[in-house]
């Protein structure tokens, strides 16, 4: 069994490789080559946190596994966990991989895949709502699929927003801080929401025609980063249909409000890859990708990490027996 640390993942899973893994995952999800029980949550008594458990199976290569994540609001790192990767032909444990970094990279990579499929080819102005790790990862991911020339950042904490912008400017990336969400998204071609907001911060009235939106921060049905108006006016896509209908707060709120029905979900990103559903209708359409994350993404990313670790002699071999 191979143990792979966060620092090693940074070297073994560059964004281009992560996007390729996300494409494989989404194709398999929509081809029926996966088993994906919906994630389960366990609230920790008398503590500001919970554990999420995500099992799954992919056919190519034949792998199954489990991701466990600890999410505590008072922790130094918001996502702490591991991915256990098994060989589905013989049941052997292949690797235990640090889960926080893997999740951060694969989530941004999936958004990049959706953006590459749905955003206008000339999209170059990026709005990032949020200032944490996913904000930083999504900037890298968007730059991997579109020629980003302008980055506007908004966060509830202006000091954190300015710190992120300064880091980007030091890396020769053109970032500025916006005072409001409306200001951040006013002329954006691509919007990524990466916040912990429980109620909508992004409103349809502020999103201009032709924009592509990635909703990333909310992953439970009781929270939503975008309002029902934006959902109703968008071409809406998800990563996994069952999860979108059961756990996407924005979509469920719009249904409850009577603005849409379940048929408003055009389909899964994998169905778009397979040519089963239409993509962007025209340059004025607002396209929206709701990211909930599925274990297939973790398993394809974990297998890519394992393959690269073996090729470069990285990771730590451990015999649990």
KEKOLKE-982646 format. One record per residue: residue in one letter; residue number from 0; x, y, z of N, C-alpha, C in turn. Coordinates in steps of 0.05 Angstrom, whole numbers, plus 5000, padded with zeros to 4 digits. Example, Ala and Ser with C-alpha at 12.3 -4.5 7.8 and 13.67 -1.06 7.14 Angstrom:
<atoms>
<"A" 0 <5264 4886 5156> <5246 4910 5156> <5264 4934 5156>>
<"S" 1 <5257 4955 5142> <5273 4979 5143> <5258 5001 5157>>
</atoms>
This chain:
<atoms>
<"X" 0 <5017 4976 5000> <5000 5000 5000> <5017 5025 5000>>
<"X" 1 <5009 5045 4985> <5024 5070 4983> <5010 5092 4999>>
<"X" 2 <5025 5106 5016> <5015 5129 5030> <5025 5154 5016>>
<"X" 3 <5007 5172 5009> <5015 5196 4994> <5006 5221 5010>>
<"X" 4 <5025 5239 5014> <5020 5263 5030> <5010 5286 5013>>
<"X" 5 <5002 5307 5027> <4992 5332 5013> <5014 5344 4996>>
<"X" 6 <5038 5346 5007> <5060 5358 4991> <5066 5342 4966>>
<"X" 7 <5064 5316 4968> <5068 5299 4944> <5046 5302 4924>>
<"X" 8 <5021 5305 4933> <4999 5309 4915> <5003 5334 4898>>
<"X" 9 <5013 5355 4910> <5018 5380 4895> <5036 5375 4871>>
<"X" 10 <5055 5357 4874> <5073 5351 4852> <5062 5331 4832>>
<"X" 11 <5046 5312 4843> <5037 5290 4827> <5011 5295 4811>>
<"X" 12 <4996 5316 4819> <4970 5321 4806> <4969 5350 4797>>
<"X" 13 <4984 5357 4776> <4982 5384 4765> <4954 5388 4752>>
<"X" 14 <4947 5413 4747> <4919 5418 4739> <4912 5405 4713>>
<"X" 15 <4930 5404 4694> <4922 5391 4668> <4916 5361 4672>>
<"X" 16 <4931 5348 4689> <4927 5320 4695> <4901 5316 4711>>
<"X" 17 <4895 5335 4729> <4871 5334 4745> <4846 5338 4727>>
<"X" 18 <4848 5356 4707> <4825 5360 4689> <4820 5335 4673>>
<"X" 19 <4841 5322 4664> <4838 5297 4649> <4825 5276 4666>>
<"X" 20 <4832 5274 4691> <4820 5255 4710> <4790 5262 4714>>
<"X" 21 <4784 5287 4716> <4756 5296 4719> <4740 5289 4695>>
<"X" 22 <4751 5292 4671> <4737 5284 4646> <4731 5254 4646>>
<"X" 23 <4750 5238 4654> <4745 5209 4656> <4723 5203 4676>>
<"X" 24 <4724 5216 4699> <4704 5211 4719> <4676 5219 4710>>
<"X" 25 <4673 5242 4697> <4647 5251 4689> <4636 5234 4666>>
<"X" 26 <4654 5226 4648> <4645 5208 4626> <4635 5181 4638>>
<"X" 27 <4649 5170 4657> <4640 5145 4669> <4614 5148 4685>>
<"X" 28 <4611 5170 4699> <4586 5175 4713> <4562 5173 4695>>
<"X" 29 <4564 5187 4672> <4542 5189 4653> <4540 5164 4635>>
<"X" 30 <4560 5147 4634> <4559 5122 4619> <4549 5099 4635>>
<"X" 31 <4544 5104 4661> <4535 5082 4678> <4557 5064 4688>>
<"X" 32 <4582 5073 4687> <4605 5057 4694> <4614 5062 4723>>
<"X" 33 <4596 5072 4739> <4603 5079 4767> <4580 5069 4786>>
<"X" 34 <4587 5066 4811> <4568 5063 4832> <4573 5086 4852>>
<"X" 35 <4552 5102 4857> <4557 5127 4872> <4535 5131 4893>>
<"X" 36 <4536 5118 4916> <4517 5124 4937> <4520 5153 4945>>
<"X" 37 <4498 5166 4951> <4499 5194 4960> <4515 5196 4986>>
<"X" 38 <4529 5218 4988> <4546 5222 5012> <4529 5223 5037>>
<"X" 39 <4541 5214 5059> <4528 5213 5085> <4543 5232 5104>>
<"X" 40 <4528 5245 5121> <4539 5264 5140> <4534 5254 5169>>
<"X" 41 <4554 5257 5186> <4551 5251 5214> <4558 5276 5230>>
<"X" 42 <4538 5288 5243> <4543 5311 5260> <4557 5302 5286>>
<"X" 43 <4578 5316 5293> <4593 5309 5317> <4580 5322 5342>>
<"X" 44 <4571 5307 5362> <4558 5320 5385> <4576 5340 5399>>
<"X" 45 <4564 5362 5407> <4577 5382 5423> <4603 5393 5410>>
<"X" 46 <4603 5394 5384> <4627 5404 5370> <4618 5418 5344>>
<"X" 47 <4633 5438 5335> <4626 5453 5311> <4635 5439 5285>>
<"X" 48 <4627 5413 5282> <4637 5399 5259> <4621 5375 5252>>
<"X" 49 <4629 5363 5230> <4615 5338 5220> <4635 5322 5204>>
<"X" 50 <4627 5297 5199> <4643 5280 5182> <4626 5272 5158>>
<"X" 51 <4638 5273 5134> <4625 5265 5110> <4638 5239 5100>>
<"X" 52 <4621 5220 5091> <4631 5194 5081> <4621 5190 5053>>
<"X" 53 <4640 5185 5034> <4633 5182 5006> <4645 5157 4994>>
<"X" 54 <4630 5135 4992> <4640 5111 4979> <4634 5112 4949>>
<"X" 55 <4648 5095 4933> <4642 5094 4905> <4659 5073 4890>>
<"X" 56 <4651 5069 4864> <4664 5050 4847> <4666 5062 4819>>
<"X" 57 <4689 5057 4805> <4692 5064 4777> <4701 5039 4762>>
<"X" 58 <4694 5038 4736> <4701 5014 4720> <4728 5017 4706>>
<"X" 59 <4736 5042 4701> <4760 5047 4684> <4780 5066 4697>>
<"X" 60 <4801 5056 4709> <4807 5028 4714> <4789 5018 4737>>
<"X" 61 <4788 4991 4740> <4770 4980 4761> <4780 4987 4789>>
<"X" 62 <4766 5006 4801> <4774 5015 4827> <4749 5020 4844>>
<"X" 63 <4752 5017 4870> <4731 5026 4888> <4745 5039 4912>>
<"X" 64 <4730 5054 4928> <4743 5067 4950> <4724 5083 4967>>
<"X" 65 <4736 5098 4985> <4721 5112 5005> <4736 5138 5012>>
<"X" 66 <4721 5160 5011> <4733 5185 5021> <4718 5193 5047>>
<"X" 67 <4734 5199 5068> <4723 5209 5093> <4734 5237 5097>>
<"X" 68 <4717 5255 5104> <4725 5283 5108> <4715 5294 5134>>
<"X" 69 <4732 5307 5149> <4724 5320 5174> <4723 5350 5168>>
<"X" 70 <4700 5362 5174> <4696 5391 5169> <4688 5405 5195>>
<"X" 71 <4707 5420 5206> <4703 5435 5231> <4707 5464 5226>>
<"X" 72 <4689 5481 5235> <4691 5509 5230> <4713 5522 5247>>
<"X" 73 <4722 5509 5268> <4743 5521 5284> <4771 5509 5278>>
<"X" 74 <4773 5494 5256> <4798 5481 5249> <4815 5498 5232>>
<"X" 75 <4841 5494 5233> <4860 5509 5216> <4855 5502 5186>>
<"X" 76 <4847 5478 5180> <4841 5469 5153> <4812 5460 5152>>
<"X" 77 <4796 5470 5134> <4768 5464 5134> <4762 5436 5125>>
<"X" 78 <4779 5424 5109> <4774 5396 5100> <4798 5379 5108>>
<"X" 79 <4794 5360 5126> <4815 5341 5134> <4804 5313 5129>>
<"X" 80 <4820 5297 5115> <4810 5271 5110> <4829 5254 5093>>
<"X" 81 <4819 5231 5084> <4835 5213 5067> <4817 5201 5046>>
<"X" 82 <4831 5191 5025> <4818 5175 5004> <4832 5148 5005>>
<"X" 83 <4816 5127 5008> <4826 5100 5007> <4819 5088 4979>>
<"X" 84 <4840 5079 4965> <4836 5069 4938> <4842 5039 4937>>
<"X" 85 <4822 5024 4926> <4825 4994 4925> <4824 4985 4896>>
<"X" 86 <4836 4962 4891> <4835 4949 4865> <4810 4932 4864>>
<"X" 87 <4792 4938 4845> <4766 4924 4844> <4768 4896 4833>>
<"X" 88 <4792 4888 4823> <4794 4860 4813> <4802 4840 4835>>
<"X" 89 <4816 4850 4856> <4825 4832 4876> <4820 4842 4905>>
<"X" 90 <4808 4866 4907> <4801 4877 4933> <4824 4887 4949>>
<"X" 91 <4848 4890 4937> <4871 4899 4952> <4872 4929 4956>>
<"X" 92 <4879 4938 4979> <4883 4967 4985> <4908 4976 4971>>
<"X" 93 <4905 4995 4952> <4927 5005 4936> <4941 5029 4949>>
<"X" 94 <4924 5047 4960> <4936 5072 4970> <4917 5086 4990>>
<"X" 95 <4929 5101 5008> <4915 5119 5025> <4927 5147 5019>>
<"X" 96 <4910 5165 5010> <4919 5191 5000> <4907 5213 5016>>
<"X" 97 <4922 5233 5023> <4912 5256 5038> <4889 5268 5022>>
<"X" 98 <4866 5272 5036> <4842 5279 5022> <4836 5308 5017>>
<"X" 99 <4847 5326 5035> <4841 5354 5032> <4852 5366 5007>>
<"X" 100 <4878 5360 5001> <4890 5371 4977> <4879 5358 4952>>
<"X" 101 <4874 5332 4953> <4862 5318 4930> <4835 5331 4924>>
<"X" 102 <4819 5335 4944> <4792 5346 4940> <4793 5374 4928>>
<"X" 103 <4811 5390 4939> <4813 5418 4930> <4821 5419 4900>>
<"X" 104 <4840 5402 4892> <4849 5403 4864> <4828 5391 4846>>
<"X" 105 <4816 5368 4853> <4796 5355 4835> <4771 5372 4833>>
<"X" 106 <4763 5386 4854> <4740 5403 4852> <4744 5426 4832>>
<"X" 107 <4767 5439 4834> <4773 5460 4815> <4776 5450 4787>>
<"X" 108 <4787 5426 4784> <4791 5414 4758> <4764 5408 4745>>
<"X" 109 <4745 5398 4761> <4718 5393 4750> <4705 5418 4741>>
<"X" 110 <4708 5440 4756> <4698 5466 4747> <4711 5475 4721>>
<"X" 111 <4737 5470 4719> <4751 5477 4695> <4741 5462 4671>>
<"X" 112 <4735 5436 4675> <4724 5420 4654> <4697 5431 4645>>
<"X" 113 <4679 5437 4664> <4653 5449 4657> <4656 5475 4643>>
<"X" 114 <4675 5491 4652> <4680 5518 4640> <4689 5515 4612>>
<"X" 115 <4707 5496 4607> <4717 5491 4580> <4695 5483 4561>>
<"X" 116 <4676 5467 4572> <4654 5458 4555> <4632 5479 4551>>
<"X" 117 <4629 5497 4570> <4605 5515 4570> <4611 5544 4566>>
<"X" 118 <4634 5554 4575> <4639 5583 4573> <4645 5591 4544>>
<"X" 119 <4639 5615 4538> <4645 5625 4511> <4676 5623 4507>>
<"X" 120 <4684 5616 4483> <4713 5613 4477> <4729 5639 4483>>
<"X" 121 <4716 5662 4480> <4731 5687 4484> <4730 5697 4513>>
<"X" 122 <4720 5681 4532> <4717 5689 4560> <4745 5694 4572>>
<"X" 123 <4748 5718 4584> <4774 5724 4596> <4772 5740 4622>>
<"X" 124 <4748 5749 4629> <4745 5764 4654> <4733 5745 4675>>
<"X" 125 <4747 5742 4697> <4740 5723 4718> <4732 5737 4744>>
<"X" 126 <4710 5729 4756> <4702 5738 4782> <4703 5714 4801>>
<"X" 127 <4716 5718 4824> <4719 5698 4844> <4705 5708 4870>>
<"X" 128 <4685 5694 4879> <4672 5701 4904> <4681 5681 4925>>
<"X" 129 <4696 5692 4944> <4709 5675 4964> <4739 5680 4964>>
<"X" 130 <4752 5673 4986> <4780 5679 4989> <4797 5656 5000>>
<"X" 131 <4785 5633 5002> <4799 5610 5014> <4813 5593 4993>>
<"X" 132 <4819 5568 5001> <4835 5551 4984> <4821 5546 4957>>
<"X" 133 <4794 5542 4957> <4781 5537 4932> <4781 5561 4914>>
<"X" 134 <4781 5585 4925> <4784 5609 4909> <4811 5608 4894>>
<"X" 135 <4832 5602 4908> <4858 5601 4896> <4860 5579 4875>>
<"X" 136 <4849 5556 4882> <4850 5533 4863> <4834 5539 4838>>
<"X" 137 <4812 5553 4841> <4795 5558 4818> <4808 5579 4799>>
<"X" 138 <4823 5597 4810> <4837 5616 4793> <4857 5601 4775>>
<"X" 139 <4872 5583 4788> <4891 5567 4772> <4876 5550 4751>>
<"X" 140 <4853 5538 4759> <4839 5521 4741> <4827 5537 4718>>
<"X" 141 <4815 5560 4723> <4804 5576 4701> <4825 5585 4681>>
<"X" 142 <4848 5591 4692> <4870 5600 4675> <4881 5577 4657>>
<"X" 143 <4875 5552 4665> <4883 5529 4650> <4866 5525 4625>>
<"X" 144 <4842 5536 4625> <4823 5531 4602> <4815 5556 4587>>
<"X" 145 <4820 5580 4598> <4814 5605 4585> <4836 5625 4590>>
<"X" 146 <4840 5644 4571> <4862 5664 4573> <4853 5687 4592>>
<"X" 147 <4855 5682 4618> <4845 5701 4638> <4863 5726 4638>>
<"X" 148 <4850 5749 4634> <4865 5774 4633> <4856 5793 4656>>
<"X" 149 <4835 5787 4670> <4825 5803 4691> <4812 5786 4713>>
<"X" 150 <4819 5791 4738> <4808 5775 4760> <4798 5795 4781>>
<"X" 151 <4772 5793 4787> <4760 5809 4808> <4753 5791 4831>>
<"X" 152 <4761 5798 4855> <4757 5781 4879> <4739 5795 4899>>
<"X" 153 <4719 5781 4909> <4703 5791 4930> <4703 5771 4953>>
<"X" 154 <4704 5781 4978> <4702 5764 5001> <4689 5780 5024>>
<"X" 155 <4677 5765 5042> <4665 5779 5065> <4686 5793 5082>>
<"X" 156 <4710 5782 5082> <4733 5795 5096> <4750 5809 5076>>
<"X" 157 <4749 5835 5076> <4764 5851 5056> <4794 5847 5059>>
<"X" 158 <4803 5842 5083> <4832 5838 5087> <4841 5812 5073>>
<"X" 159 <4825 5791 5076> <4832 5766 5063> <4831 5769 5032>>
<"X" 160 <4811 5784 5022> <4809 5788 4994> <4833 5803 4983>>
<"X" 161 <4842 5823 4998> <4865 5838 4989> <4891 5822 4990>>
<"X" 162 <4893 5804 5010> <4916 5787 5012> <4918 5768 4989>>
<"X" 163 <4895 5757 4981> <4894 5739 4958> <4901 5754 4932>>
<"X" 164 <4890 5778 4929> <4896 5794 4905> <4926 5801 4904>>
<"X" 165 <4937 5807 4927> <4966 5814 4928> <4983 5790 4920>>
<"X" 166 <4976 5767 4930> <4990 5743 4922> <4989 5738 4892>>
<"X" 167 <4966 5742 4881> <4963 5738 4852> <4979 5759 4836>>
<"X" 168 <4978 5784 4845> <4993 5805 4831> <5023 5799 4833>>
<"X" 169 <5032 5788 4855> <5060 5781 4857> <5068 5758 4838>>
<"X" 170 <5048 5743 4829> <5052 5722 4809> <5045 5732 4781>>
<"X" 171 <5044 5758 4778> <5038 5771 4752> <5010 5764 4741>>
<"X" 172 <4991 5760 4760> <4963 5756 4752> <4948 5781 4759>>
<"X" 173 <4932 5792 4740> <4919 5818 4743> <4894 5817 4761>>
<"X" 174 <4898 5819 4788> <4876 5816 4806> <4870 5842 4821>>
<"X" 175 <4844 5848 4825> <4836 5871 4840> <4813 5862 4859>>
<"X" 176 <4809 5877 4880> <4788 5870 4899> <4763 5887 4893>>
<"X" 177 <4740 5874 4894> <4714 5888 4890> <4701 5891 4917>>
<"X" 178 <4688 5914 4921> <4675 5920 4946> <4649 5905 4950>>
<"X" 179 <4636 5897 4929> <4611 5883 4930> <4610 5860 4910>>
<"X" 180 <4592 5841 4914> <4589 5820 4894> <4580 5831 4868>>
<"X" 181 <4562 5850 4868> <4552 5862 4843> <4575 5874 4827>>
<"X" 182 <4593 5888 4841> <4616 5900 4828> <4635 5879 4817>>
<"X" 183 <4638 5857 4832> <4657 5836 4823> <4647 5822 4797>>
<"X" 184 <4621 5818 4794> <4611 5803 4772> <4600 5819 4749>>
<"X" 185 <4601 5846 4752> <4588 5863 4733> <4595 5858 4704>>
<"X" 186 <4621 5854 4698> <4630 5850 4671> <4644 5823 4667>>
<"X" 187 <4638 5804 4686> <4651 5778 4686> <4641 5761 4663>>
<"X" 188 <4659 5746 4651> <4652 5724 4632> <4649 5698 4647>>
<"X" 189 <4664 5694 4669> <4663 5670 4685> <4661 5678 4714>>
<"X" 190 <4643 5666 4728> <4640 5670 4757> <4643 5644 4772>>
<"X" 191 <4659 5644 4793> <4662 5620 4810> <4655 5628 4839>>
<"X" 192 <4635 5615 4850> <4628 5619 4878> <4641 5598 4895>>
<"X" 193 <4658 5606 4914> <4673 5586 4930> <4671 5593 4959>>
<"X" 194 <4647 5600 4968> <4643 5610 4995> <4630 5589 5013>>
<"X" 195 <4627 5596 5038> <4613 5580 5057> <4585 5592 5063>>
<"X" 196 <4575 5609 5045> <4550 5623 5049> <4527 5603 5052>>
<"X" 197 <4510 5608 5071> <4486 5591 5075> <4462 5602 5058>>
<"X" 198 <4462 5628 5053> <4441 5640 5037> <4453 5655 5013>>
<"X" 199 <4438 5659 4992> <4449 5670 4967> <4465 5696 4970>>
<"X" 200 <4488 5696 4957> <4504 5720 4954> <4504 5730 4925>>
<"X" 201 <4498 5711 4907> <4499 5718 4878> <4470 5718 4868>>
<"X" 202 <4462 5741 4856> <4435 5745 4847> <4433 5748 4817>>
<"X" 203 <4412 5736 4806> <4409 5736 4777> <4410 5764 4765>>
<"X" 204 <4400 5784 4779> <4399 5811 4767> <4427 5822 4763>>
<"X" 205 <4447 5811 4775> <4474 5821 4772> <4491 5806 4752>>
<"X" 206 <4480 5784 4741> <4495 5768 4722> <4488 5775 4694>>
<"X" 207 <4507 5782 4678> <4501 5792 4651> <4498 5768 4631>>
<"X" 208 <4483 5772 4609> <4480 5751 4589> <4508 5742 4579>>
<"X" 209 <4509 5716 4574> <4534 5705 4563> <4554 5694 4583>>
<"X" 210 <4547 5698 4609> <4565 5690 4631> <4564 5660 4636>>
<"X" 211 <4586 5648 4644> <4585 5621 4654> <4590 5622 4684>>
<"X" 212 <4575 5607 4700> <4576 5607 4729> <4583 5579 4739>>
<"X" 213 <4602 5577 4758> <4608 5553 4772> <4600 5557 4801>>
<"X" 214 <4580 5542 4811> <4571 5543 4839> <4585 5520 4854>>
<"X" 215 <4603 5527 4872> <4621 5507 4884> <4618 5504 4914>>
<"X" 216 <4613 5526 4928> <4616 5525 4957> <4596 5510 4973>>
<"X" 217 <4571 5509 4963> <4549 5496 4978> <4546 5468 4968>>
<"X" 218 <4543 5449 4987> <4541 5421 4980> <4519 5406 4995>>
<"X" 219 <4502 5421 5009> <4480 5408 5023> <4454 5423 5016>>
<"X" 220 <4431 5409 5018> <4406 5421 5008> <4396 5445 5023>>
<"X" 221 <4406 5450 5047> <4396 5472 5063> <4412 5498 5059>>
<"X" 222 <4432 5497 5041> <4448 5522 5036> <4448 5527 5006>>
<"X" 223 <4453 5553 4999> <4453 5561 4971> <4469 5586 4968>>
<"X" 224 <4487 5587 4948> <4503 5611 4942> <4490 5629 4922>>
<"X" 225 <4471 5619 4906> <4458 5635 4885> <4428 5634 4890>>
<"X" 226 <4414 5656 4880> <4386 5658 4884> <4370 5642 4863>>
<"X" 227 <4344 5640 4867> <4327 5624 4849> <4325 5637 4822>>
<"X" 228 <4327 5664 4821> <4325 5678 4795> <4347 5669 4777>>
<"X" 229 <4372 5667 4787> <4394 5659 4771> <4391 5631 4761>>
<"X" 230 <4381 5613 4778> <4376 5585 4770> <4356 5585 4747>>
<"X" 231 <4334 5600 4750> <4313 5599 4730> <4321 5611 4703>>
<"X" 232 <4340 5630 4703> <4348 5643 4678> <4371 5629 4665>>
<"X" 233 <4381 5608 4677> <4405 5595 4667> <4400 5569 4653>>
<"X" 234 <4419 5560 4636> <4421 5532 4627> <4436 5518 4650>>
<"X" 235 <4422 5499 4663> <4432 5488 4688> <4443 5460 4684>>
<"X" 236 <4468 5455 4692> <4481 5429 4690> <4492 5421 4717>>
<"X" 237 <4493 5394 4722> <4504 5384 4746> <4526 5363 4741>>
<"X" 238 <4538 5353 4762> <4558 5332 4758> <4545 5304 4759>>
<"X" 239 <4524 5302 4775> <4511 5276 4779> <4481 5282 4784>>
<"X" 240 <4464 5272 4766> <4436 5279 4767> <4423 5274 4795>>
<"X" 241 <4427 5250 4805> <4415 5242 4830> <4423 5261 4853>>
<"X" 242 <4449 5268 4853> <4459 5286 4874> <4447 5315 4870>>
<"X" 243 <4446 5324 4845> <4435 5351 4840> <4406 5353 4850>>
<"X" 244 <4390 5333 4844> <4362 5334 4852> <4358 5331 4882>>
<"X" 245 <4377 5317 4895> <4374 5312 4924> <4388 5332 4941>>
<"X" 246 <4410 5344 4931> <4428 5359 4949> <4435 5387 4940>>
<"X" 247 <4427 5395 4916> <4434 5422 4907> <4414 5442 4917>>
<"X" 248 <4422 5457 4937> <4404 5476 4950> <4392 5496 4931>>
<"X" 249 <4409 5507 4913> <4399 5527 4894> <4377 5516 4876>>
<"X" 250 <4381 5492 4866> <4362 5480 4848> <4336 5472 4863>>
<"X" 251 <4338 5461 4887> <4315 5454 4902> <4299 5478 4911>>
<"X" 252 <4313 5500 4917> <4299 5525 4924> <4282 5535 4901>>
<"X" 253 <4293 5534 4877> <4279 5544 4853> <4255 5526 4847>>
<"X" 254 <4257 5500 4852> <4234 5483 4849> <4212 5489 4869>>
<"X" 255 <4221 5493 4894> <4202 5499 4916> <4188 5526 4911>>
<"X" 256 <4202 5544 4898> <4190 5570 4892> <4171 5570 4868>>
<"X" 257 <4170 5548 4854> <4153 5545 4831> <4164 5558 4806>>
<"X" 258 <4190 5565 4806> <4202 5578 4783> <4210 5558 4762>>
<"X" 259 <4216 5534 4770> <4225 5513 4752> <4214 5486 4760>>
<"X" 260 <4217 5466 4743> <4212 5439 4750> <4238 5423 4748>>
<"X" 261 <4238 5398 4755> <4262 5382 4754> <4273 5381 4726>>
<"X" 262 <4257 5385 4706> <4265 5384 4678> <4284 5407 4670>>
<"X" 263 <4286 5427 4688> <4303 5449 4682> <4333 5441 4683>>
<"X" 264 <4339 5419 4696> <4366 5408 4695> <4371 5396 4668>>
<"X" 265 <4387 5409 4652> <4393 5399 4625> <4406 5372 4626>>
<"X" 266 <4424 5368 4645> <4437 5342 4648> <4464 5344 4661>>
<"X" 267 <4478 5322 4660> <4505 5320 4672> <4527 5328 4653>>
<"X" 268 <4549 5338 4664> <4572 5346 4648> <4581 5322 4631>>
<"X" 269 <4580 5298 4643> <4588 5274 4627> <4570 5269 4603>>
<"X" 270 <4544 5275 4606> <4526 5273 4583> <4533 5292 4561>>
<"X" 271 <4543 5316 4569> <4552 5335 4549> <4577 5325 4535>>
<"X" 272 <4596 5313 4549> <4620 5302 4537> <4612 5280 4517>>
<"X" 273 <4592 5264 4525> <4583 5242 4508> <4566 5251 4484>>
<"X" 274 <4559 5276 4483> <4542 5286 4461> <4513 5280 4464>>
<"X" 275 <4504 5274 4488> <4476 5266 4492> <4458 5290 4498>>
<"X" 276 <4469 5312 4507> <4453 5336 4513> <4467 5360 4500>>
<"X" 277 <4452 5382 4496> <4463 5405 4483> <4480 5421 4503>>
<"X" 278 <4499 5436 4492> <4515 5454 4508> <4504 5482 4506>>
<"X" 279 <4522 5502 4507> <4514 5530 4506> <4497 5535 4481>>
<"X" 280 <4474 5548 4484> <4456 5553 4461> <4465 5576 4444>>
<"X" 281 <4476 5597 4456> <4486 5620 4441> <4503 5637 4459>>
<"X" 282 <4513 5659 4448> <4532 5676 4463> <4518 5692 4485>>
<"X" 283 <4491 5693 4485> <4477 5708 4506> <4467 5690 4529>>
<"X" 284 <4469 5664 4526> <4459 5646 4546> <4476 5647 4572>>
<"X" 285 <4464 5644 4595> <4478 5641 4620> <4479 5612 4626>>
<"X" 286 <4503 5601 4626> <4507 5572 4633> <4515 5570 4662>>
<"X" 287 <4506 5549 4675> <4511 5546 4704> <4518 5516 4709>>
<"X" 288 <4540 5512 4722> <4549 5486 4731> <4548 5484 4761>>
<"X" 289 <4532 5466 4772> <4530 5462 4801> <4548 5439 4809>>
<"X" 290 <4569 5445 4824> <4588 5426 4833> <4581 5416 4861>>
<"X" 291 <4575 5390 4862> <4571 5377 4888> <4594 5359 4895>>
<"X" 292 <4607 5349 4875> <4629 5330 4879> <4619 5302 4882>>
<"X" 293 <4630 5283 4867> <4623 5255 4869> <4648 5239 4873>>
<"X" 294 <4645 5215 4885> <4668 5199 4891> <4683 5190 4866>>
<"X" 295 <4670 5188 4844> <4684 5181 4819> <4707 5201 4814>>
<"X" 296 <4702 5226 4820> <4724 5246 4816> <4747 5241 4834>>
<"X" 297 <4741 5233 4859> <4763 5226 4878> <4778 5202 4869>>
<"X" 298 <4764 5182 4858> <4777 5157 4851> <4794 5160 4826>>
<"X" 299 <4785 5175 4806> <4801 5179 4782> <4826 5196 4789>>
<"X" 300 <4822 5216 4806> <4844 5233 4815> <4864 5216 4831>>
<"X" 301 <4853 5199 4849> <4871 5182 4865> <4887 5163 4848>>
<"X" 302 <4874 5152 4827> <4889 5133 4810> <4910 5148 4794>>
<"X" 303 <4904 5172 4786> <4924 5188 4772> <4948 5194 4790>>
<"X" 304 <4943 5200 4815> <4964 5204 4835> <4980 5179 4839>>
<"X" 305 <4967 5156 4842> <4980 5131 4846> <4999 5124 4822>>
<"X" 306 <4988 5128 4798> <5004 5122 4774> <5029 5140 4773>>
<"X" 307 <5025 5166 4778> <5048 5184 4778> <5068 5178 4800>>
<"X" 308 <5058 5171 4823> <5076 5165 4846> <5093 5141 4840>>
<"X" 309 <5081 5120 4828> <5097 5097 4820> <5118 5103 4799>>
<"X" 310 <5110 5121 4780> <5128 5128 4758> <5152 5144 4768>>
<"X" 311 <5148 5160 4789> <5169 5178 4799> <5181 5168 4826>>
<"X" 312 <5174 5145 4835> <5185 5134 4859> <5178 5151 4884>>
<"X" 313 <5153 5161 4884> <5145 5178 4907> <5124 5162 4923>>
<"X" 314 <5116 5174 4946> <5098 5161 4964> <5114 5143 4984>>
<"X" 315 <5100 5132 5002> <5113 5116 5023> <5100 5088 5025>>
<"X" 316 <5114 5068 5018> <5104 5041 5019> <5101 5032 5048>>
<"X" 317 <5077 5021 5054> <5070 5012 5081> <5057 4985 5079>>
<"X" 318 <5065 4966 5096> <5053 4940 5097> <5036 4939 5123>>
<"X" 319 <5009 4942 5119> <4992 4942 5142> <4991 4915 5157>>
<"X" 320 <4998 4894 5143> <4998 4868 5156> <5021 4865 5176>>
</atoms>
